[in-house]
């Protein structure tokens, strides 16, 4: 029998508090409890090619990314970029978002020696958990996603030469990433409202000679040609999650910075919980950025498993491109999340807001108005 969501969450917090006491020095500690929530998001599971809640009702993940937790800590100046208090999270909910994706840094979560303790380990996990709970308190689904990771890569399209988790790497690493997901899954296995996104934007295809080798590396890890560290594949990470007993919904993004899903179904990791979805990212500058490509490569995946566009955006401070993306996904009942809920310059990067009170940029206004219109249509349909 599944506990009701609130009871599951409360039990999770009690177990997390005990873990803090017993494992404080282990690097695998969960965070302490906050006040009880006032609303609860659905517990989602994959059923065929749909996401459904506990009652079997089809659901979509629609919302935003909240960047900051992946970079501020490793750069040594904080944990988040901008406020994440209740008012800031309420502003996201006011857009009628139902999901917030939270990028993470594995070294900060685990509290490795290179991270300032003010921003790593227990303090980092506590801050992340507080944000998770605020998101849940406003009835939204939190997605915890590994964004930056350990491993030195200086090959094609390298983001940095640093061995530490200070940029995007082509694949997860065997040294820390399975331990990261063991820790995250242990902390949230009794909180099934939380969704796990295994790795932000894999790009083994930039390192390996062939696409076939890239997909094999993606799934199986190990020694991958062109990548100088031992790789943890998607199967390794999914196994780490499931070994904790966690049955939470898990997302696995494709190759080419998550823009290529052409081999996803053929190489999908085996999930004993049967609760796996495909993740995809798209921007106006990506290779697969046309309806023709989506029809050829995305539609077969969406016919087989739930499909979530974990990041959609454009870098020209407009929303014409994401309008097309949202229409294609709406027509098929699929999920999407805008990048990103940060007050950056939308003409140099896809920033949805100019203020954390929810004031949109010209780019963000397209997503905000669309989410609000969808919410209105859903209310009209169900009333």
C-alpha positions as CSV (number, residue, x, y, z in Angstrom):
1,X,0.0,0.0,0.0
2,X,1.3,3.5,-0.9
3,X,1.2,6.1,1.8
4,X,-0.7,9.3,1.0
5,X,1.8,12.0,-0.4
6,X,1.9,14.0,2.8
7,X,2.5,11.0,5.0
8,X,5.2,9.8,2.6
9,X,6.9,13.2,2.8
10,X,6.7,13.4,6.6
11,X,8.1,9.9,6.9
12,X,10.9,11.0,4.5
13,X,11.8,14.0,6.7
14,X,11.9,11.9,9.9
15,X,14.2,9.4,8.2
16,X,16.3,12.2,6.8
17,X,16.7,13.7,10.3
18,X,17.8,10.3,11.6
19,X,20.3,10.0,8.7
20,X,21.7,13.4,9.6
21,X,22.4,12.3,13.1
22,X,23.9,8.9,12.2
23,X,25.8,9.7,9.0
24,X,26.8,13.4,9.4
25,X,30.4,12.7,8.4
26,X,29.6,10.4,5.5
27,X,28.8,12.9,2.8
28,X,25.5,11.1,2.2
29,X,23.3,12.9,4.7
30,X,19.8,14.2,3.9
31,X,18.6,17.5,5.1
32,X,16.4,18.4,8.1
33,X,12.7,19.0,8.1
34,X,10.8,22.2,7.4
35,X,7.2,23.1,8.1
36,X,4.4,20.8,6.7
37,X,3.3,21.6,3.2
38,X,0.1,23.4,2.3
39,X,-0.3,21.6,-1.0
40,X,1.0,18.4,-2.6
41,X,2.1,17.7,-6.2
42,X,1.1,14.4,-7.7
43,X,3.1,11.2,-7.4
44,X,4.0,10.5,-11.0
45,X,4.8,7.2,-12.8
46,X,5.4,6.1,-16.3
47,X,2.5,4.2,-17.8
48,X,3.1,3.3,-21.4
49,X,4.1,6.5,-23.1
50,X,2.3,8.7,-20.6
51,X,2.9,10.2,-17.1
52,X,0.0,9.4,-14.8
53,X,-0.8,10.2,-11.1
54,X,-1.9,7.8,-8.4
55,X,-5.5,7.9,-9.8
56,X,-4.3,7.0,-13.3
57,X,-4.9,10.6,-14.6
58,X,-2.6,11.7,-17.4
59,X,-0.3,14.5,-16.3
60,X,2.3,16.8,-17.9
61,X,5.3,18.5,-16.4
62,X,5.1,22.1,-17.4
63,X,7.3,24.8,-15.8
64,X,10.8,26.2,-15.5
65,X,14.4,25.6,-14.6
66,X,15.9,27.3,-11.5
67,X,19.6,27.6,-12.2
68,X,22.2,28.4,-9.7
69,X,22.7,25.3,-7.5
70,X,25.1,23.8,-10.1
71,X,27.6,26.7,-10.2
72,X,27.5,29.1,-7.2
73,X,28.8,26.6,-4.7
74,X,31.8,25.4,-6.8
75,X,32.7,29.0,-7.6
76,X,32.8,29.6,-3.8
77,X,30.3,32.5,-3.4
78,X,26.9,30.9,-2.5
79,X,24.5,28.1,-3.1
80,X,21.9,29.8,-5.3
81,X,21.9,32.7,-7.8
82,X,19.2,34.9,-6.5
83,X,16.5,34.3,-3.9
84,X,14.7,31.0,-3.4
85,X,12.5,32.0,-0.5
86,X,8.8,31.4,-0.4
87,X,8.0,34.6,-2.2
88,X,10.4,33.7,-5.0
89,X,8.9,30.2,-5.4
90,X,5.4,31.6,-5.2
91,X,6.3,33.8,-8.2
92,X,7.0,30.7,-10.2
93,X,3.7,29.1,-9.2
94,X,1.9,32.4,-10.2
95,X,3.0,31.6,-13.8
96,X,0.8,28.5,-13.5
97,X,3.9,26.3,-13.6
98,X,3.5,22.9,-12.1
99,X,7.2,21.8,-12.1
100,X,10.6,23.3,-11.2
101,X,13.8,21.6,-12.3
102,X,16.7,22.2,-9.9
103,X,20.2,21.7,-11.3
104,X,22.8,20.3,-8.9
105,X,26.5,19.9,-8.5
106,X,27.8,16.5,-7.3
107,X,30.9,17.8,-5.5
108,X,28.8,20.3,-3.6
109,X,26.2,17.7,-2.6
110,X,28.9,15.2,-1.5
111,X,31.0,17.9,0.2
112,X,34.3,17.1,-1.5
113,X,37.5,18.7,-0.1
114,X,37.6,21.4,-2.8
115,X,34.3,22.9,-1.9
116,X,34.0,25.6,0.8
117,X,32.0,23.9,3.7
118,X,29.7,26.9,3.9
119,X,28.4,26.0,0.4
120,X,28.9,22.2,0.4
121,X,28.0,19.0,2.1
122,X,25.4,19.3,4.8
123,X,24.8,23.0,4.2
124,X,24.3,22.5,0.5
125,X,21.9,19.5,1.0
126,X,19.9,21.4,3.5
127,X,19.5,24.4,1.2
128,X,18.5,22.1,-1.7
129,X,16.0,20.3,0.5
130,X,14.4,23.5,1.7
131,X,13.9,24.6,-1.9
132,X,12.4,21.2,-2.8
133,X,10.0,21.6,0.1
134,X,9.0,25.1,-1.0
135,X,8.4,23.9,-4.5
136,X,6.2,21.1,-3.1
137,X,4.4,23.4,-0.7
138,X,3.2,25.4,-3.8
139,X,1.9,22.2,-5.4
140,X,4.7,21.9,-7.9
141,X,6.8,18.9,-8.8
142,X,10.6,19.2,-8.0
143,X,13.0,17.6,-10.5
144,X,16.5,17.1,-9.1
145,X,19.0,17.0,-11.9
146,X,22.8,16.5,-12.0
147,X,24.3,19.3,-14.0
148,X,28.0,19.7,-13.2
149,X,30.2,16.7,-12.4
150,X,33.8,15.6,-11.7
151,X,36.2,14.3,-14.4
152,X,38.9,15.9,-16.6
153,X,37.9,16.3,-20.3
154,X,39.9,18.5,-22.7
155,X,38.7,17.0,-26.0
156,X,36.2,18.3,-28.6
157,X,33.7,20.8,-27.2
158,X,35.3,20.8,-23.7
159,X,33.7,23.3,-21.3
160,X,36.8,23.6,-19.1
161,X,40.1,21.7,-18.4
162,X,39.3,21.5,-14.7
163,X,38.9,18.0,-13.2
164,X,36.4,19.4,-10.6
165,X,32.7,19.9,-11.2
166,X,33.1,23.4,-12.6
167,X,31.6,22.9,-16.0
168,X,29.5,20.6,-18.1
169,X,31.3,17.3,-18.8
170,X,30.5,14.9,-21.7
171,X,29.4,12.1,-19.3
172,X,29.0,11.3,-15.6
173,X,32.0,9.7,-13.9
174,X,32.4,6.4,-12.0
175,X,34.3,8.1,-9.1
176,X,31.5,10.3,-7.7
177,X,28.3,10.2,-9.7
178,X,26.9,6.8,-8.6
179,X,27.6,7.9,-5.0
180,X,25.8,11.1,-5.7
181,X,22.7,9.3,-6.9
182,X,22.8,6.8,-4.1
183,X,22.8,9.8,-1.7
184,X,20.0,11.7,-3.5
185,X,17.9,8.6,-3.9
186,X,18.4,7.7,-0.2
187,X,17.2,11.1,0.8
188,X,14.1,11.1,-1.3
189,X,13.1,7.5,-1.8
190,X,10.2,8.0,0.7
191,X,9.2,11.2,-1.1
192,X,7.9,9.9,-4.5
193,X,6.7,13.3,-5.6
194,X,10.4,14.2,-6.3
195,X,11.6,13.3,-9.9
196,X,15.3,12.5,-10.7
197,X,17.0,13.6,-13.9
198,X,20.2,11.6,-14.2
199,X,22.5,13.9,-16.1
200,X,21.9,17.2,-17.8
201,X,23.3,17.1,-21.3
202,X,25.5,14.1,-22.2
203,X,27.7,14.7,-25.2
204,X,29.8,11.6,-25.7
205,X,29.3,12.0,-29.4
206,X,31.8,14.9,-29.4
207,X,34.5,12.5,-28.1
208,X,33.8,9.1,-29.7
209,X,34.5,8.4,-33.4
210,X,30.9,7.1,-34.1
211,X,27.4,7.7,-32.9
212,X,27.1,4.0,-32.2
213,X,30.0,4.2,-29.8
214,X,28.5,7.3,-28.2
215,X,25.2,5.5,-27.5
216,X,27.1,2.5,-26.0
217,X,29.1,4.8,-23.8
218,X,25.8,6.6,-22.8
219,X,24.2,3.5,-21.6
220,X,27.1,1.3,-20.4
221,X,29.8,3.7,-19.4
222,X,33.3,2.2,-18.6
223,X,36.2,3.2,-20.8
224,X,34.9,5.4,-23.6
225,X,37.1,6.4,-26.4
226,X,38.0,10.1,-26.2
227,X,37.0,10.5,-22.6
228,X,39.9,10.3,-20.1
229,X,38.1,9.2,-17.0
230,X,36.1,6.1,-16.2
231,X,32.5,6.8,-17.2
232,X,29.3,6.0,-15.3
233,X,26.6,5.1,-17.9
234,X,22.9,5.7,-17.5
235,X,22.5,2.0,-16.5
236,X,25.0,2.5,-13.7
237,X,23.2,5.6,-12.4
238,X,19.7,4.0,-12.7
239,X,21.0,1.0,-10.8
240,X,22.4,3.2,-8.1
241,X,19.0,4.9,-7.7
242,X,17.0,1.6,-7.6
243,X,19.4,-0.1,-5.3
244,X,18.3,2.3,-2.5
245,X,14.7,1.1,-2.9
246,X,13.7,4.4,-4.6
247,X,10.9,4.0,-7.1
248,X,10.7,7.7,-8.1
249,X,10.2,8.7,-11.7
250,X,13.6,9.0,-13.4
251,X,14.5,10.9,-16.6
252,X,17.4,10.1,-18.9
253,X,18.5,12.6,-21.5
254,X,19.9,11.7,-24.8
255,X,23.3,12.6,-26.5
256,X,24.4,15.7,-28.4
257,X,23.6,17.9,-25.3
258,X,20.3,16.0,-24.9
259,X,19.2,17.1,-28.4
260,X,19.5,13.7,-30.1
261,X,17.2,10.9,-29.0
262,X,17.7,8.8,-32.2
263,X,19.1,5.9,-30.3
264,X,17.3,6.3,-27.0
265,X,14.7,3.5,-27.3
266,X,17.3,1.0,-28.6
267,X,19.7,1.8,-25.8
268,X,17.4,2.6,-23.0
269,X,18.7,1.4,-19.6
270,X,16.7,-1.4,-18.0
271,X,14.5,-0.2,-15.1
272,X,13.2,-2.8,-12.7
273,X,10.8,-0.2,-11.4
274,X,9.4,0.5,-14.8
275,X,9.4,4.2,-14.1
276,X,11.7,5.8,-16.7
277,X,11.1,8.6,-19.1
278,X,13.2,10.2,-21.9
279,X,14.5,13.8,-21.6
280,X,15.3,16.1,-24.5
281,X,16.6,19.7,-24.7
282,X,16.1,22.1,-27.6
283,X,17.2,25.7,-28.4
284,X,16.9,27.7,-31.6
285,X,20.6,27.0,-32.3
286,X,20.4,23.2,-31.9
287,X,20.8,20.8,-34.8
288,X,17.3,19.2,-34.2
289,X,15.3,22.4,-34.1
290,X,12.7,21.9,-36.8
291,X,9.3,20.2,-36.9
292,X,10.7,17.8,-39.5
293,X,13.4,16.6,-37.2
294,X,11.0,16.3,-34.3
295,X,8.6,14.3,-36.4
296,X,11.4,12.0,-37.5
297,X,13.3,11.5,-34.2
298,X,11.1,12.6,-31.3
299,X,7.8,11.1,-32.4
300,X,9.0,7.5,-32.3
301,X,10.4,8.0,-28.7
302,X,7.2,9.7,-27.6
303,X,5.2,6.8,-28.9
304,X,7.2,4.4,-26.7
305,X,7.9,6.2,-23.4
306,X,7.0,9.5,-21.7
307,X,9.0,12.4,-23.2
308,X,10.0,15.5,-21.2
309,X,11.7,18.5,-22.8
310,X,13.7,19.4,-19.8
311,X,15.0,22.6,-21.3
312,X,13.5,24.7,-24.1
313,X,14.7,28.2,-25.0
314,X,16.1,30.7,-27.5
315,X,18.9,33.2,-27.2
316,X,17.4,36.1,-29.1
317,X,15.2,37.6,-26.4
318,X,12.0,36.5,-28.2
319,X,9.6,33.5,-28.0
320,X,8.8,32.6,-31.6
321,X,10.9,29.5,-31.5
322,X,9.5,28.1,-28.2
323,X,6.0,28.9,-29.4
324,X,6.6,26.3,-32.1
325,X,8.1,23.9,-29.6
326,X,5.2,24.2,-27.2
327,X,2.7,23.8,-30.0
328,X,4.3,20.6,-31.1
329,X,4.4,19.2,-27.6
330,X,0.9,20.4,-26.7
331,X,-0.5,18.7,-29.8
332,X,1.0,15.4,-28.4
333,X,0.3,15.9,-24.7
334,X,4.0,16.1,-23.8
335,X,5.9,17.9,-21.1
336,X,8.3,20.9,-21.3
337,X,10.3,23.3,-19.0
338,X,11.7,26.7,-19.9
339,X,15.3,27.7,-19.3
340,X,15.8,29.6,-17.1
341,X,14.2,31.3,-14.1
342,X,17.2,33.7,-13.6
343,X,17.6,37.4,-14.1
344,X,20.3,37.2,-16.8
345,X,20.4,39.2,-20.1
346,X,17.9,37.4,-22.3
347,X,19.7,38.7,-25.4
348,X,22.8,36.7,-24.5
349,X,21.1,33.7,-23.0
350,X,17.6,32.4,-22.4
351,X,16.6,34.2,-19.2
352,X,12.8,34.0,-18.5
353,X,12.7,36.9,-16.0
354,X,14.0,40.4,-15.3
355,X,13.0,40.2,-11.6
356,X,12.5,37.4,-9.1
357,X,9.0,38.7,-8.5
358,X,8.2,37.0,-11.8
359,X,8.4,40.0,-14.2
360,X,9.1,38.3,-17.5
361,X,11.6,39.2,-20.2
362,X,10.2,39.4,-23.8
363,X,11.3,35.7,-24.1
364,X,9.7,34.7,-20.8
365,X,6.4,36.4,-21.6
366,X,5.8,33.7,-24.2
367,X,6.2,30.9,-21.7
368,X,4.3,32.7,-19.0
369,X,1.3,33.6,-21.1
370,X,1.2,30.1,-22.6
371,X,1.2,28.4,-19.3
372,X,-1.5,30.6,-18.0
373,X,-3.6,30.0,-21.1
374,X,-3.2,26.3,-20.7
375,X,-4.2,26.5,-17.1
376,X,-7.3,28.5,-18.0
377,X,-8.2,25.9,-20.7
378,X,-7.8,23.0,-18.3
379,X,-10.0,24.7,-15.7
380,X,-12.7,25.3,-18.4
381,X,-12.5,21.7,-19.6
382,X,-12.8,20.3,-16.1
383,X,-15.5,22.7,-14.8
